[in-house]
Amino acid sequence: MSINAVMWALKQDRLSPLDQLALIKLADISQPHAPIKCTYGRIAGMCGVSQNTAFNSVKRLQAAGKLTKSRRARGVTISLCAPVSSAPEPRVREVAR
């Protein structure tokens, strides 16, 4: 998970609630400097919608300039248009009780 990508997705406005949810879920499974390889079925499952609805949501996000996509043999490769931060993600330390 990339915290920076999730924070970027949360700050995006002028999106429908479903498109915002899809963007946040995609940001949640993203890795820094790597595209997301998934299927519309996986996106649909994460958002609790049909594959058709997930396809349309990704299409709207692409039209809004929030992501780019390319087809693969099985699924789709998605790259978020989030600004890439060179700073390392903060580490969380566990506190012993």
C-alpha positions in Angstrom: 0.0 0.0 0.0 1.2 3.5 -0.8 0.1 6.0 1.9 1.0 8.9 -0.5 -1.3 7.5 -3.2 -4.2 7.0 -0.8 -3.8 10.5 0.6 -3.8 11.8 -3.0 -6.9 9.8 -3.8 -8.7 11.1 -0.8 -8.0 14.7 -1.8 -9.5 14.4 -5.3 -12.7 16.3 -5.7 -15.4 16.5 -8.4 -15.8 12.7 -8.6 -18.9 10.7 -8.0 -18.9 8.7 -4.7 -18.4 5.4 -6.6 -15.5 6.8 -8.7 -13.9 8.2 -5.5 -14.2 4.8 -3.8 -12.7 3.0 -6.9 -9.8 5.5 -6.9 -9.1 5.0 -3.2 -9.3 1.2 -3.5 -6.9 1.3 -6.4 -4.5 3.6 -4.5 -4.7 1.2 -1.6 -3.4 -1.8 -3.6 -0.9 0.3 -5.5 2.9 0.0 -5.0 5.2 3.0 -5.4 6.7 3.2 -8.9 4.7 0.2 -10.2 1.5 -0.1 -12.2 -1.5 -2.0 -10.8 -2.2 -5.3 -12.6 -5.8 -6.4 -11.9 -9.1 -7.4 -13.4 -12.4 -5.5 -13.5 -13.7 -8.4 -11.4 -11.2 -7.5 -8.7 -12.1 -3.8 -8.8 -15.8 -4.7 -8.7 -15.3 -7.0 -5.7 -13.4 -4.3 -3.8 -16.1 -1.7 -4.5 -19.1 -4.0 -4.1 -20.4 -3.4 -7.6 -20.8 -5.3 -10.9 -17.9 -5.7 -13.4 -19.8 -3.4 -15.8 -20.0 -0.7 -13.2 -16.3 -1.1 -12.4 -15.4 -0.8 -16.1 -17.5 2.4 -16.4 -15.9 3.9 -13.3 -12.4 3.2 -14.5 -13.4 4.7 -17.9 -14.6 7.9 -16.1 -11.5 8.1 -14.0 -9.3 7.8 -17.1 -11.3 10.6 -18.8 -10.9 12.8 -15.7 -7.1 12.3 -15.9 -6.8 10.4 -12.6 -5.3 7.3 -14.1 -4.1 5.7 -17.3 -4.9 2.1 -18.3 -3.8 -0.4 -20.9 -5.2 -3.8 -21.7 -3.5 -7.1 -20.9 -4.3 -10.6 -21.9 -6.1 -11.1 -18.6 -7.2 -7.9 -17.1 -5.9 -4.4 -17.2 -2.8 -2.5 -16.1 -3.6 0.8 -14.4 -1.2 3.6 -13.4 -2.4 6.3 -11.1 -1.6 9.9 -12.0 -0.7 10.7 -8.5 2.4 12.8 -7.9 5.4 10.5 -7.0 7.1 11.5 -3.8 10.8 10.6 -3.4 10.5 10.6 0.3 10.2 7.2 2.0 6.9 6.3 3.5 6.8 6.7 7.3 7.5 3.5 9.3 5.1 2.5 12.1 6.7 1.2 15.2 4.9 -1.4 17.3 4.7 -0.5 21.0 5.2 -3.5 23.4 2.6 -3.7 26.2 
